[in-house]
Amino acid sequence: MAAVDNLQFEEFGDIPTSLAANPDATTISIEDPGETPKHQSGPARGSGREEDDELLGNDDSDKTELLAGQKKSSPFWTFEYYQTFFDVDTYQVFDRIKGSLLPIPGKNFVRLYIRSNPDLYGPFWICATLVFAIAISGNLSNFLIHLGEKTYHYVPEFRKVSIAATVIYAYAWLVPLALWGFLMWRNSKVMNIVSYSFLEIVCVYGYSLFIYIPTAILWIIPQKVVRWILVMIALGISGSVLAMTFWPAVREDNRRVSMATIVTIVLLHMLLSVGCLAYFFDAPEMDHLLATAAAPNQTIAAAKFS
């Protein structure tokens, strides 16, 4: 009990004075939970690495993967598995469409709009709308060009719908698949490359095609100069979205490889736009040409028999 009686509480006043009197004393600091902790000085990150994280979204991708791991995944043969790809609201779709129409220099489309929740809802309906816009506008364009000609008989070309659907959906799926495989292959060669997921690449390509919907409608104007001006504007906007999105992913690779990758992406996009314009709008109608060529022959034959 004597040892217990010797235990007494003592109030400490000036802590610096007490430490000066007894330098070997051990101190314990208890901070207030509401108090803001002081920032500790540390080595500053390089500006280049910060820029890569800003463009590629490395920090956000880690958080996204962590949150994705907490979600309960469904088997791929169930409806719930595919329902997650369409789990997006109207505001997000409109925001991503606006981002594809107004690309911001130096900003990454995936980081700003896609990485938090990539979807297939927007790309699917954008491609479907573009298919019907190209097919219907192509038929109307040919009708307006030959309007008033006595030898022209308008026949709706429904085959253009199937052709447009094959071209658009093949481009929106096969090109992202090839690009995703290429980025994964280069990621195994160069460790600094951060690759996008296949769903993110499909999402970028799908939203980048939205600009061609109003462009295809304006292609009804029967003026080649106006059409080519429109296709160059649409190609510049959508091509810049693709270039600014995928350049940060290949910039750390070999210089020739990175430049060849971006040039290939833009050339394939140009081939799609120019091919659609040339085939669906500028291609001559074979039925009309045959009817026009047959009309003079029939006139000559009738004159001989008379």
Secondary structure, 3 states (H helix, E strand, C coil): CHHHHCCCCCCCCCHHHHHHHCCCCCCCCCCCCCCCCCCCCCCCCCHHHHHHHHHHCHHHHHHHHHHHHHCCCCCCCCHHHHHHHHCCCHHHHHHHHHHHHCCCCCCCHHHHHHCCCCCCHHHHHHHHHHHHHHHHHHHHHHHHHCCCCCCCCCCCCCHHHHHHHHHHHHHHHHHHHHHHHHHHHHHHHCCCCCCCCHHHHHHHHHHHCCCHHHHHHHCCCCCHHHHHHHHHHHHHHHHHHHHHHHHHHHCCCCHHHHHHHHHHHHHHHHHHHHHHHHHHCCCCCHHHHHHHHHHHHHHHHHHHHC
